[in-house]
């Protein structure tokens, strides 16, 4: 990890992450059948040797226009050449390309302009004929970063106070080269007196450029750079462990005040992860964290860093900003699950080859489980807060009408189907449910192991054996469905194939709540607000009536969501309508809450009357509902053992 002002700068050298291949070939990367056995490691790099080292310079100083200026010196050989933007990047789960934002492309050879042409089918491919005698090309282009958070699903990449450089938007590479073989010498230009943080090694100042050690394109794409005016670097390194830093960038220095409680919680997170996995697979690790209400609430995993964003007041209002504090534990867990151990079909030596997502319920689902567990074990969430969080997402999953037709396994296609764009009817269409439903499935597995072994074993043993072996080894290892089953079988003999396939492939019924019930808790409802829903509504400026009328009211009183087959749905309400009145009075959320209570008090007579604008049409709707305001909570089951709180309690000590 390197963080410094620019200039001055002090050289720091840390050994590169070594990615060496074993002489083991994959039997197949195309077949998705869980009956296929796969090798432990990806095959060694192969294919033609690159012509030389790529010199990549990215000027990030134009924060006013939010434009990244790219210059690339590319060694080439004469003949036909195709240049590509990286497309299928492991961790994105989809072909995430922003081709339209690449502008101003110019190619030169020996100081003379060289014509290029875009491929008519693959829009991120650019063809060029390299003349005889030419050994290198000069590439110039701009990346036009989003100027508004509404144009990018996870917020801005550049602002007056900070920049997030994702290298995949700022590099073109030659087709046909294994990207693990392609060497790159990266450098950046920052605004004066800005600071930076990245997992890249060997940072040094070369004139106005901040240069890094030569690396592979694979490592470069996995090592984003954060830079900004205001940063605080916090040391989270555990005793005897590899260096771990929390690099906090904020829109204003006033929001960099980190309390001893917060610092202690994040230090315990690292210790709890070590206690869980028993090993680490990085030589140094950086939590890259932005604090902003506009810059982006992103969360993206990398082998030696996270790319994350929290609310501007995440530390200055630490008591109330608890709901998203499982984000960093989730992304940190990915260093073990997703980066060191990878599903067989999420790896490829070719950034053009489509990846597959059949095991995202492990990659993301079990990571979601450990993210929430580690958040509680470290103190980032209290057990009571964790209970409210689990109740909220368990209830949401239990109310999905989409369960009638779409199994959880099919939702692993959702990143490619929808690329996280908005859905009008998410409760019927379903979305990336393998995250949260995956967490429920792994709680089910954890409590089943604990019950069958009489407390002698748990899913912690699976995590240590499966993700935590080979301490200090960074070479990625891939896994298959069978290997997951075999590892579970080693911890506790059981029909794990049947257990998993039944939960992944079934259609109909409610959410998989057996794990909660085996842990001694049931999902229950009352008129007491759920703290997680309250925190969500506060952060998103919404008002949720999901478990009563079946709707969420957003900005300007617009319906952001209507739950399929709910009372609101049956009355004719739809997303996008704007509520203007309730029971003859101007709409407000308090008046709607009062109307729900009044309808319940009348013993089932009458309906809740609302008026809403549908485009330019004012419509009247009668909602037949008398069940009162309802919110989900976890409730203890009498006579059962409480397994949930021991799962959530600290394992590494306080």
N, C-alpha and C positions, 0 to 999 in steps of 0.2 A: 504494500500500500504506500502511496505517496501523496502527501498533501503539502502544498507550499504556496506562498505568494509568488507571483511572477512579474518581474524579478524582485528580490534575489532568489536564488535557488541552491539547494544543497543536494548533491548527488546521493542517491540511495540505490544500492544494488541488492536485489533479492533474487535467488535462483528462479529461473523460468519454470512454469508448470510443464512437466515433461509428459508428453503423450506418445508413448512408444507402443508400437503394435506387436502382437505376438503372431507367430506363424500359424494362425488358426483361421480357416476360411468359414464364412457363414454358409450353412446349407441352403438357406433361402432368405431373402428379405421381401419377397413378394407375397408369399402365402400367409394368410392370416389365421390359418387353422391352429388352434391351441394344441393339436396333437404333434406339431413339428418341434423338434429339439433344436436349440440354437447354441452356438459357441459362446464362451464366456466373454470374449473381447471382440471388438470390431477387427476386421482384417487389417494388415499393415498397409500403409499408403502405397498406391500403385499408379500406373499411368505415366505419361510423358513428364520428364523433368521440366520445371519452369525455366524460362530463358534467363532469369536472374531475379534480383530483389526489387520489389515494387517500392518506389518512394512515394508516400502518400502524405500530403499536406492539407490540412483543413483549417481554414481561417474562420474562427467563431466570433470575431470581434464586432460584426455588424448586427448588434442586438436590437438596434432601432427597427430595422426591416425584417429581422429574424431570418436572415439568409446565411447559409453556410457556403463559403467559397472553397471549392475543391480544386487542387492541382495534383495530378498523378503522373509520375514518370514510370512508364511501363516497358520493361524489356520485352522485345518481340522478335520473331523470325519473319522473313518475307513470306507473303502468301495470304490466303484468306484467313481472316481473324474475326471471331465473334466475341464481343464484350457483353458482360451480363451484370445486372444488379443482383445481389443475393436475394433469393426468393424463399426457399424452404429452410428456415433457420430453426434448429432444434430448440424447443422451449416456447416458440410462438404457436405451434400446433396447427398452423395454417400458412398459406402463401401470402404473407403480409408484404405487399409492395405498394410504394407510393410513387409510381412511375411518373404520374402527371406533375409531381413536384420537382422532378429533375429537369432543369432548364439551362439554356445557354451552352449546350454541349459543343465543344470545339476540339478537334484533333489536329495535331501537328507532327510532321516528320522532318527532321533536319531543318526546322524553322519554316517549313512550308505547310499551308493548310492541307488537310487530307479529308476527302469526302467520306461520309458515313451514311448508312441507310438503316432505318428501323425494320426489324422483322415484322412482316404483315400479320403474323399469328401470335408470336411471343413478344409482347410490347416492351418487355424489359431487356430485349436483346438488340444489340447494335452491330451491324456488319461493316467491316472495313477491309479493303485490299491493301496490304502492306507492300510498298514498292521494293524492288530488289535493292540490296545494299543498305536497307534501313534496319537498325538493330534496336531502336526504342521509339516509343511514341510519347508525346506530351498531351495529356488530357486536361481539359479545363471544363468545369461545369459548376452549377449552383444547385444546392438543395434549398427549396423554398419552404422553410418550416412553417407549420400552421400559425397564423396570426391571431386566431381565436380558438379558445378551448372547445368550442362547439364543432370545429372542423377536425378534431382528432379525438378518438374515443377515450384516450387516457390523458387528455389535457395537452398543454403546450410543451414544446421541446426547447423553447428559447424565450427569455423575457429580459427586462432591463436589469434583473438581479441574478439570473442563473441560466445555465444551459445544460441540457442533457444531450450528449453526443452519442447516438447509436450508430456505430460505424457502418452498418449495412446500408444506410441512406447516403453514404459519402464515399463509396468505393465501387469501381467497375473492375471485373476480373475476367481473364480469358477462359472461354469455354474449353472443356476437355482436361483441365488440370484438377487433380485431387486437391481440394482446398486445404487439406492438412499439410500439403507439400509446399504451397505457395508462400514464400517469405515476403514479409512486408516491413518496411521501416516507417512507422507512423510518427507524425508530428502535428501540433496544433498551434494556432495563434490565438491568444486570449486577450480580452480587453485589459488595459493597464490595471495593475494591482488586484487582479482577480486571483482567486485560489482554485485549486482543483483537487480531485481525488479519482483514482482509478485503480484497478487491479493490475494494470500494465506495469512492467518492470523497467528499471534503468532510466528513469526520467532525468533529463539534463537540459539546460538552456543552450541552444545553438543560435546565436543572434537573437532575433525576435521570436524564434520558434521554440516551443517546448517539445523536445524530441524524446522518444521512448526507445527502448531496446528493440532490435529486430525480433520479429515474432512470426507466427504463422497466421494466415487469414482466419483459420479456425479459432485461435486464441483471441485474435483481434475482435472478431464478431461477438465473442463471449465476454468482452471487457469494456463496457461502456465507460464514458468519462463524464463526471459531473464537474461543473465549474461555476463559480459565482463570486459576488462581492462579499458575502457574509457567510462564514463557515465556522463551525466549532467541531474539533476533532476530539473524540472521547475514546480512551483506551479501554477495551473490554477483554483484553487478553487474560485467559485463566492461568493459574499457576502451572508452569510446565507445558503450556500449550503454544500453538503457533499464534503469531500476532493477529489480533482481531480489532478492528477500529469501527467506530460509528461516526461517519462523516456527515454532519448535519448542515445543510444549506438552507437558508431562509431568505424570504423576500425583504426582511428587515432584521437588523441585529437585535432588536428588542425581543424577538421570538426565539432567540438562541439560549435563553436562560433555562438550564436543565437542572432540576432539583436533585438532591442526593438520593431521594426515593426513586426517581426515574432512572438515574444512572445505575443504582443498585439493581433495579429490575432487569435492565438490559444486560448487566454483567451476569446476573443469575441465569438469564436466557442462555448464554454461552455455556455456562457450567452445566445447566440442565441438559442441553443438547449433548455435551460430552458424556454426561452420565447415562443418557439414553442410548447413544450409538457406540460409545466406548472407543471411538477412533475419529479421525478427521482426514479429509482427502484434499487438503490445500496447504500451501506453504505460508500463505497469509490471506486474510479475508477482510473485505470492506463492505459494511452496510452503507450504501450510497442512499441518502435520505434527503428528499426535498420537503420543505415546509411551505405550503402555499395553498390558497383556496382556488387558484386558477391554473397553476403550473401543471398539476396533474396528480391524481391519486392512484398512480400506477403501481403495479407489482410484477416484476419480471425477474426470473431467476437466472443466475450465472454461477459458474463453478466456484469462482473465488470472490464473488461480490453479489449484492442485490441491487436492483434498480427500483426504488420505491419512493412513494410520496404520501405524506399525511397532511392533515389540515394544518393551517398556519399556526393555530393555537394548541398544537398537539402536546407541547411541553409547558407552555405558560398557563394552560387550563387543564393540567394533567388529570385532575380529579374527574372531570366530566368527559374527557376525550379518550374513553376506554374501549369503545366498541371496535375500532379498527386495529387495536394493538396486537391482534393475531397475525397481521400482515407480515411483519418482519420475521416472526417465528416460522411462518409458512415458507417464505422465500429462503430462509436459512436452511430449513429442512431439505430443500431442493438440492443443496450441495451434496447431500447423501443420496436422496431419492429423486432422480431425474438427470443429474449431472454425473456423479460417480457411477451409480447404477441406473441404466437407461433401458426402457422397454425396447425390444428388438426392432420394432417397426417405427421407432422415432429417431433412428440413426441412418445416415447415408453419407457416402463420400462425395456426393454430388448435390450441390445446392439447388439444382434444377429438379431433382427426382422428388416426386411427391412422398411425403412422410405419411405414416398411418398412425392412428390414435387408439387402437383397440384396447390398450391397457391404461388409458388415462384414469380409470377408477383406482388404479394403484399409484401412478405417477402423480396425479393431482388429488385423488380421493384420500389416499393414506397420508399424503403431505398435509391436506386440510385437517385431517384428524390430529396429526402430531403438532401442527401449528396451533390448534386450539388447546391441546393438552399442554404444550410447552408454555403458551401464554399464561395459563393458570399456574403451572408449576413454578414459573419464575416470578409470579406476582404482578405481571402485566395486566392480568384480570384476576379479580377475586373469584372464589368458588361461586358466590352468589351471582355475580355478573355472568360467569360462564353458564350457570343454570338458565338464566334468562336468554342468553344467546342461543343455547341448544334448544330451548323451548320454541324460540321464534322460528328458527329454520326448520326444525322438525315439523312444526305445525304447517308452515308454508308448503313443505313437500307433501304433507299428508292431505292437503287440499287441492292438489294438482289434478284437474280434470284430464290433463294429458296422459296421466297414468293409464287411462282406459285403452289407449291405442299405441303408446310409444314406450318400449322398455328402456331401462337405464342404459343398456349397452349401446343403443342407437344414439343416445345423446353424445357419445364420444365423437360423432361426426359433426357436432354443432359448430365447432370453430371454423370448419371449412364451409359448412352450409350457410352460416350467418355472419361470421367474422365479427361477432359481438356488436352488430348493429341493433337498433331497437326492434322490438317485436310489439305488435298491437295486442296480441292475446298470449302472453307468455305462460299463463296458467294452463292453456290448452295445447300450445305448441311445444312446450318444454324448452329448456335451454341447456346450459352447461351444468346439469344437475349432478354429474359425476363428481363434482367437488363436494357438495354438502351431503348428498345422498351417499357418496362414497365414504364420508366421515361416519355416517350412521352405520354403514355396513362394517366398517373396521371397528367401531365400538361394539357391534354385535359379536365380531370375531374375538375381540379382546375379552369381553365378559364371558364368552363361552369357554375360552381357554382357562380363565381364572376359575370358573365354576367346575369344569371337568378335572382340573388339576388340584382342586381344593386350595387355591391360592398360591400354589408352588410356582406357577409359570404364568406368563402374560404375553401380550403383543410386544412388550418391551424386549422380550427375548428374541422374537422374530426380527425386530429392528436392529438389534445388536448383531445378530448372526448374518442377516441379509444385506444390510447397508453399512454396518460398522466394522466389517473385517478389513484386513489389509491396511492397517494404520499407516498413514503417510504416503500411500500409493495414490497417484492421481490418474492413472490410466483408466479410462472409462470401461465399465463392464456392462454388458447387456443381459437382459433376462426375458424369459418367456412366461406364459401362463403356467406351464408345468413346473417351472422353477419356483414360482410363487407358492404353488400348491405343495411342492416337496418341502419347502422351507417351513410352511405352516405345519405340515405333517411331522416334521422333525421336532417342533416345539410341543405339539399335542396331536396324537393320532386321531384322525376324524375324516369323514368324507368331505374334504374341503372343496373338491371339484363340484360336488352336488350343492354344497352350501353357497358357493360363489355364483354358479350358473343360475341357480334358482332365483337369486336376488338380482342378478344382472339381466336376465332374459324374460322375467315374468311380466305380464300385462294385466292391469287391474289391481284392485286392492289399494290399501293405503301405503304410507311410507314404512320402511323397515324399522320399526320401533322396538323390536325384541331386545336389542342391546340395552336400550334405556330401561326397559322393564326388568331385565335380568340384573341390571345395576341397582335395582330397587326404587325406580322412579317411573311415574306415568305422566303422560301429557294431559293436562287439565286446563280448564278455561274458567275465568272469572271476570268481573268488571274492573278488577285492579289492573291498571296499565302495566304492560310489560316494559321493563327498563331498556331492553335492546331496541324495541320498536320506538320508544320515546327518543332514544339517542339517534336512531335513524331519521326520524321525522325532524328532529332539530337540525341535524347536519344537512339534510336534503330539502328542508323547507317544505315538507309534506305533512299531510294528516292522514293517518291510516285507519280505515274501517274494514280491514280485510276479513276479519272473522265474525263480523256482524252483517253489514250490508254487502260486503265484498267489493270494496273500491278503495282507491288511494287518490286523494285530492292533492294536486301539486300547485305550482306557481300560478297566480292569477285565477285560482279556484278551478283550474282545468283538471279533468279526470285523467290522471297519468296511467291508471290501470283499472280495469274492471275484471273481476274474477269470473271466469267462465262458469255459467250455471248458478251464479250467486243470486240473491234477491235483486241486486242492482241490475244484473244481466237480464234476468227474467222480466224486469220492469221495462227494459228497452234501452237502458243507459249504455254508452260505449265510450272507449277512450277518445280523448280530444274534445268532448263536450265540456262546456263551462257552466258550473252550477251558479245560479243567480238567486234562487229563493228556496226556502224550506218552510213548509207549513204556512205559506203566505207572507213570510218575512224575508228580508234580504239575507242571503246566505252568509253564514260564518260557520267555522268548524264547531264552535261551542254550541250554536243553535242546532246543528245536526246531531251532536252528542245528546243534547237535551231532548230532541225529538225521538231519538232511539230509546232513551230511558222512559219517556212518556208513553211511547207505544207499548213497552213492556209492562208498565204500570196499569195500563187499561185492560190487561188480561186477554189480549188477542183480538180486540176489536179495532177496526180502522186500519189505516195505512199511513206511512210517512209520505207526504206529498212534497215533491221537489220540482222546480222548474230549471231547465238547462238550455243553453244556447248550443245548437248543432249547426255550425257555420253561421248563417244569418237567420236561422229558424229557431224561434222560441217554442220549446216543447214542454208538456206537462207529463210527469211520471209519478205513478203510485207504487211505492215499495211495500210489498206485503211482508213485513218482518216485525216480530214482537219478542225477539230473543234477548234484547238488551245489548249494551256494549260488552264485547267479549275479547279477552286477550289471553294468549297461551302462557302457561307456567309449568314448571316441573313440580310434581307432587309425590311425596314419599308413599310407597306402597307398604301398608302395615304388615309386619311380620317378615319382612325381607331384609337381607343384608345390604347395606349401603356400599356398593362397589364404586360408584361414580366419584365420590369425593377422594378416596384413596388414589384413583387414577389421576385426578387433577392436582393432588397435593405434591409439594416439593419432594424430589427424590435426591437432590444433591445437597440438601441442607440449606439453611438460611444464614 
